[in-house]
């Protein structure tokens, strides 16, 4: 009997060990070993001419990161990493350097594609879905902060702290539903890889909130932000990158109007157009002109949702593709000749997104 009990206990302990081993499996070392060779340093170079000495000085402006995404030498990075430089260089961990050039970019979403003509011994990363991420899910970032000679491809693990952070980048005029993460992101990480536990690319780290000084009128204080970092979602970046690689550019579909944010009352008044998007120009070839949109109209609703700014508009329309239609509600104060109406009108129109440029 005792022998039987001991045998059962040994079996239970063995099974418990197996379950514990499975429970505590850590995927991240495998992810790093798999993906790290495809994440590189992207160095900005500019040349400065001194008229006094008639000499040219080579100056390195800064470093960012980039991820190999497509056979043939194509890397994904942030647009701000490649702007305003004369040359680009890609550095590998073993010291190998390649010349690179910009294929195309979209500053509204801060996405760029650069290319190396040389043959590369690299494997493109697997593209994952940022929409599939869940708040609380573990993610990891690979990139090179500060100095590539010291910190090449630093690896950090954290969690998705939030999704669809449309207002996080308040300097942008286009709303992008950013991924908020608590992974440490520092200068140089921009353009690197945000990965899920499968090693799939789900975002591009590019921004963090930092501490700053301010004065409250009597005392000076120091305010610090910790763990507030953000990444461009891959489901937003990938269609842009794919278009740049396949066609050389990315053209955002639109309906052929130029707008500006209009400050005004919540509801239209006789002499005061409401807050919304003021139509400043209507292109003859656009679907807006065909739908009857006029200069002076103020867009107040998109698909029934109240919009006040261009950012509000992009939250809705950027999710639509070329060829898709949507409804706009406009407050109209002028007739077809541009003369003031005696009484404003509320008009609902249907427009279609098109590739116009």
C-alpha positions as CSV (number, residue, x, y, z in Angstrom):
1,X,0.0,0.0,0.0
2,X,2.8,2.4,1.0
3,X,4.6,1.6,-2.3
4,X,1.4,2.4,-4.2
5,X,1.0,5.7,-2.5
6,X,4.7,6.6,-3.1
7,X,4.3,5.8,-6.8
8,X,1.2,7.9,-7.1
9,X,2.9,10.8,-5.3
10,X,5.9,10.6,-7.6
11,X,3.6,10.6,-10.7
12,X,1.8,13.7,-9.4
13,X,5.1,15.5,-8.8
14,X,6.3,14.6,-12.2
15,X,3.1,15.8,-13.9
16,X,3.2,19.0,-11.8
17,X,6.8,19.6,-13.0
18,X,5.6,19.2,-16.6
19,X,2.8,21.7,-16.1
20,X,5.0,24.2,-14.4
21,X,7.5,24.0,-17.2
22,X,4.8,24.6,-19.7
23,X,3.3,27.4,-17.7
24,X,6.6,29.3,-17.3
25,X,7.8,29.0,-20.9
26,X,9.3,32.3,-21.9
27,X,9.0,33.0,-25.6
28,X,11.0,36.2,-25.7
29,X,14.6,34.9,-26.0
30,X,13.5,33.0,-29.1
31,X,11.7,36.0,-30.5
32,X,14.8,38.1,-30.0
33,X,17.1,35.6,-31.7
34,X,14.7,35.3,-34.6
35,X,13.9,39.0,-35.2
36,X,17.0,40.9,-34.1
37,X,19.0,40.2,-37.3
38,X,16.3,41.9,-39.2
39,X,16.4,45.1,-37.1
40,X,19.1,47.6,-38.0
41,X,20.5,51.0,-37.2
42,X,19.6,53.8,-39.6
43,X,22.1,56.7,-39.6
44,X,21.4,60.2,-40.9
45,X,24.3,62.0,-42.7
46,X,24.5,65.6,-43.9
47,X,27.2,67.6,-45.4
48,X,28.0,71.2,-44.4
49,X,30.0,73.6,-46.5
50,X,32.1,76.3,-44.8
51,X,32.5,79.3,-47.2
52,X,35.4,80.7,-45.1
53,X,37.6,77.6,-45.4
54,X,36.0,76.3,-48.6
55,X,35.7,72.9,-47.0
56,X,32.9,70.3,-46.6
57,X,32.3,68.6,-43.3
58,X,30.5,65.3,-42.9
59,X,28.1,65.4,-40.0
60,X,26.1,62.6,-38.5
61,X,22.7,64.1,-37.6
62,X,21.4,61.2,-35.5
63,X,20.4,57.6,-35.4
64,X,17.2,55.7,-35.6
65,X,16.2,52.1,-36.2
66,X,14.6,50.2,-39.2
67,X,13.1,46.8,-39.8
68,X,13.6,44.6,-42.8
69,X,10.1,43.9,-44.2
70,X,10.4,42.9,-47.8
71,X,12.7,40.9,-50.0
72,X,15.0,43.1,-52.2
73,X,16.3,45.4,-49.5
74,X,13.2,47.2,-48.2
75,X,13.2,48.5,-44.6
76,X,10.4,50.2,-42.7
77,X,11.1,53.1,-40.4
78,X,9.6,56.5,-39.3
79,X,9.4,59.4,-41.6
80,X,11.0,61.7,-39.0
81,X,14.1,59.4,-38.9
82,X,14.9,60.0,-42.6
83,X,13.9,63.7,-43.1
84,X,16.3,66.5,-43.9
85,X,19.5,64.4,-44.5
86,X,21.8,64.1,-47.5
87,X,22.6,60.4,-47.1
88,X,21.4,57.4,-45.1
89,X,23.5,54.5,-43.9
90,X,22.4,51.2,-42.4
91,X,24.7,49.7,-39.7
92,X,24.7,46.0,-38.8
93,X,26.0,44.6,-35.5
94,X,29.2,43.3,-37.0
95,X,30.1,46.7,-38.3
96,X,28.9,46.2,-41.9
97,X,27.6,49.4,-43.5
98,X,25.3,49.8,-46.4
99,X,24.1,52.9,-48.3
100,X,20.4,53.4,-48.3
101,X,17.9,55.7,-49.9
102,X,14.3,56.8,-49.3
103,X,11.8,55.1,-51.5
104,X,8.8,57.0,-50.1
105,X,7.1,58.3,-47.0
106,X,3.9,59.5,-45.4
107,X,4.5,62.2,-42.8
108,X,0.9,62.2,-41.7
109,X,1.4,58.7,-40.2
110,X,5.2,59.1,-39.8
111,X,6.0,56.0,-41.9
112,X,8.8,55.7,-44.4
113,X,10.4,53.0,-46.6
114,X,14.1,52.9,-47.3
115,X,16.0,50.6,-49.6
116,X,19.4,49.0,-49.8
117,X,20.6,48.0,-53.3
118,X,23.2,45.5,-52.0
119,X,22.3,41.8,-51.6
120,X,21.4,41.2,-47.9
121,X,21.6,38.0,-45.9
122,X,18.4,38.8,-44.0
123,X,15.0,37.4,-43.6
124,X,12.0,39.8,-43.6
125,X,10.0,39.9,-40.4
126,X,6.5,38.5,-40.3
127,X,3.8,41.1,-40.4
128,X,1.2,40.8,-37.6
129,X,-2.1,42.5,-36.8
130,X,-2.1,45.4,-34.4
131,X,-5.9,45.2,-34.3
132,X,-5.6,41.8,-32.7
133,X,-3.6,43.1,-29.8
134,X,-5.4,43.2,-26.4
135,X,-4.8,45.7,-23.6
136,X,-2.6,43.9,-21.1
137,X,-0.9,41.6,-23.7
138,X,2.9,41.4,-23.5
139,X,4.8,43.0,-26.3
140,X,8.5,43.6,-26.9
141,X,10.5,46.3,-28.7
142,X,13.8,46.0,-30.5
143,X,15.8,49.1,-31.4
144,X,19.0,50.9,-30.7
145,X,18.8,53.8,-28.3
146,X,21.5,56.5,-27.8
147,X,24.6,54.9,-29.3
148,X,24.8,51.9,-31.7
149,X,28.3,51.0,-30.6
150,X,27.1,50.5,-27.0
151,X,23.5,49.5,-27.2
152,X,22.9,47.8,-30.6
153,X,19.4,46.2,-30.7
154,X,18.4,46.7,-27.1
155,X,15.5,44.4,-26.2
156,X,12.6,45.4,-23.9
157,X,9.4,43.7,-22.8
158,X,6.3,45.3,-21.5
159,X,2.6,45.4,-22.1
160,X,0.0,47.1,-24.2
161,X,-1.2,49.9,-22.0
162,X,-3.9,51.2,-24.3
163,X,-5.1,51.2,-27.9
164,X,-6.6,53.8,-30.2
165,X,-4.9,56.7,-28.5
166,X,-6.0,59.2,-31.1
167,X,-5.2,62.3,-29.1
168,X,-1.7,61.2,-27.9
169,X,0.2,62.9,-30.7
170,X,-1.4,66.3,-30.3
171,X,1.0,67.9,-32.8
172,X,-0.3,65.9,-35.7
173,X,-3.3,67.1,-37.8
174,X,-4.3,63.6,-38.6
175,X,-5.7,61.2,-36.0
176,X,-3.9,57.9,-35.7
177,X,-5.1,55.3,-33.2
178,X,-1.7,54.8,-31.6
179,X,-0.7,51.8,-29.4
180,X,0.3,52.9,-25.9
181,X,3.0,50.7,-24.4
182,X,5.0,50.7,-21.2
183,X,8.1,49.4,-22.9
184,X,11.1,51.7,-22.5
185,X,11.5,53.8,-25.6
186,X,14.4,56.2,-26.0
187,X,16.0,58.4,-28.8
188,X,17.2,55.9,-31.4
189,X,14.4,53.4,-30.9
190,X,12.2,55.3,-33.4
191,X,11.6,53.1,-36.5
192,X,12.3,49.9,-34.7
193,X,10.1,46.8,-34.1
194,X,7.2,46.3,-31.8
195,X,6.5,42.6,-31.6
196,X,3.9,40.2,-30.2
197,X,4.8,36.9,-28.5
198,X,4.8,35.2,-31.9
199,X,7.6,37.4,-33.1
200,X,5.3,39.3,-35.6
201,X,5.7,43.0,-36.3
202,X,2.7,44.8,-34.9
203,X,3.9,48.3,-34.6
204,X,6.6,50.9,-35.0
205,X,7.8,52.6,-31.8
206,X,8.2,56.4,-32.4
207,X,7.2,58.6,-29.5
208,X,7.3,58.9,-25.7
209,X,6.2,61.5,-23.2
210,X,9.1,63.0,-21.3
211,X,9.5,65.2,-18.2
212,X,9.6,69.0,-18.5
213,X,10.0,72.1,-16.4
214,X,7.2,74.5,-15.8
215,X,6.4,77.4,-13.6
216,X,3.2,77.8,-11.7
217,X,3.7,81.4,-10.9
218,X,5.4,80.9,-7.5
219,X,7.4,77.7,-7.5
220,X,9.3,75.8,-10.2
221,X,8.5,72.1,-10.3
222,X,9.7,69.1,-12.3
223,X,7.1,66.8,-13.7
224,X,8.1,63.3,-14.9
225,X,6.2,60.9,-17.2
226,X,7.1,57.2,-16.8
227,X,6.3,54.4,-19.2
228,X,4.2,56.5,-21.6
229,X,5.4,55.3,-25.0
230,X,3.6,55.0,-28.3
231,X,3.8,53.0,-31.5
232,X,2.2,53.4,-35.0
233,X,-0.1,50.4,-35.4
234,X,1.0,47.9,-38.1
235,X,-2.5,47.8,-39.6
236,X,-2.1,51.5,-40.3
237,X,1.5,51.4,-41.4
238,X,1.5,48.2,-43.6
239,X,-0.9,49.4,-46.4
240,X,1.2,52.6,-46.7
241,X,4.5,50.7,-46.8
242,X,3.1,48.2,-49.3
243,X,1.9,50.9,-51.6
244,X,5.3,52.7,-51.4
245,X,7.1,49.5,-52.3
246,X,4.8,48.5,-55.1
247,X,4.2,51.9,-56.7
248,X,6.9,54.2,-55.3
249,X,4.4,56.4,-53.4
250,X,1.3,56.4,-51.2
251,X,-1.7,58.5,-52.2
252,X,-4.5,58.8,-49.7
253,X,-7.9,58.6,-51.2
254,X,-10.1,61.7,-50.8
255,X,-13.2,63.3,-52.3
256,X,-11.7,66.4,-53.8
257,X,-12.1,69.2,-51.4
258,X,-9.8,71.4,-49.3
259,X,-11.0,72.1,-45.7
260,X,-10.0,74.1,-42.6
261,X,-11.2,73.8,-39.0
262,X,-14.0,76.3,-38.4
263,X,-14.6,77.6,-34.9
264,X,-18.2,78.3,-34.2
265,X,-21.3,77.5,-32.1
266,X,-22.4,73.9,-31.6
267,X,-25.6,74.5,-33.7
268,X,-25.7,76.7,-36.8
269,X,-27.0,80.3,-36.3
270,X,-28.2,82.7,-38.9
271,X,-25.0,84.8,-38.9
272,X,-22.6,82.2,-37.4
273,X,-21.7,78.9,-39.2
274,X,-21.3,76.1,-36.7
275,X,-18.0,74.4,-35.6
276,X,-16.9,71.9,-38.2
277,X,-14.9,71.7,-41.4
278,X,-15.2,74.7,-43.7
279,X,-14.9,73.9,-47.4
280,X,-12.4,76.3,-48.9
281,X,-12.1,74.7,-52.4
282,X,-13.9,72.1,-54.4
283,X,-12.0,70.3,-57.2
284,X,-13.9,69.8,-60.4
285,X,-12.7,66.2,-60.8
286,X,-13.6,65.1,-57.3
287,X,-16.7,63.2,-56.1
288,X,-17.4,66.1,-53.8
289,X,-18.2,68.3,-56.8
290,X,-20.3,65.6,-58.4
291,X,-22.2,65.2,-55.1
292,X,-23.0,69.0,-55.0
293,X,-20.5,70.1,-52.3
294,X,-20.0,73.9,-52.4
295,X,-17.3,76.3,-51.2
296,X,-18.5,77.8,-47.9
297,X,-20.3,74.6,-46.8
298,X,-19.4,73.5,-43.2
299,X,-19.2,69.8,-42.6
300,X,-20.8,69.0,-39.2
301,X,-21.4,65.2,-39.4
302,X,-19.7,62.2,-41.0
303,X,-21.9,59.1,-41.2
304,X,-24.0,60.7,-38.5
305,X,-21.1,61.4,-36.1
306,X,-20.5,65.0,-35.0
307,X,-17.1,66.3,-36.2
308,X,-15.5,69.5,-35.1
309,X,-11.9,69.3,-36.5
310,X,-10.0,67.6,-39.3
311,X,-8.7,65.2,-36.8
312,X,-12.3,64.1,-35.9
313,X,-12.9,63.6,-39.6
314,X,-9.8,61.4,-40.1
315,X,-10.8,59.1,-37.2
316,X,-13.7,58.0,-39.3
317,X,-12.6,58.4,-43.0
318,X,-9.1,56.9,-42.7
319,X,-10.7,53.6,-42.0
320,X,-12.3,53.6,-45.4
321,X,-10.7,52.5,-48.7
322,X,-10.8,54.1,-52.1
323,X,-14.2,53.4,-53.7
324,X,-16.1,53.4,-50.5
325,X,-18.8,56.0,-49.9
326,X,-19.9,57.9,-46.8
327,X,-22.4,60.6,-45.9
328,X,-21.7,64.1,-44.8
329,X,-24.0,66.7,-43.3
330,X,-23.2,70.3,-44.2
331,X,-24.5,73.6,-43.0
332,X,-24.9,75.7,-46.1
333,X,-24.9,79.5,-46.1
334,X,-24.2,80.3,-49.8
335,X,-26.0,79.5,-53.1
336,X,-24.4,78.1,-56.3
337,X,-23.1,81.6,-57.3
338,X,-21.5,82.2,-53.9
339,X,-24.1,84.6,-52.8
340,X,-25.4,84.6,-49.2
341,X,-28.6,82.6,-48.6
342,X,-31.4,84.4,-46.7
343,X,-31.6,81.3,-44.5
344,X,-29.0,78.6,-44.0
345,X,-29.8,75.1,-45.0
346,X,-28.8,71.7,-43.6
347,X,-27.9,69.3,-46.5
348,X,-27.0,65.7,-46.5
349,X,-24.7,64.5,-49.3
350,X,-23.0,61.2,-50.2
351,X,-19.4,61.3,-51.4
352,X,-17.0,58.6,-52.5
353,X,-13.3,58.3,-51.7
354,X,-11.1,58.3,-54.8
355,X,-7.5,58.4,-55.8
356,X,-7.3,61.8,-57.4
357,X,-3.6,62.8,-57.3
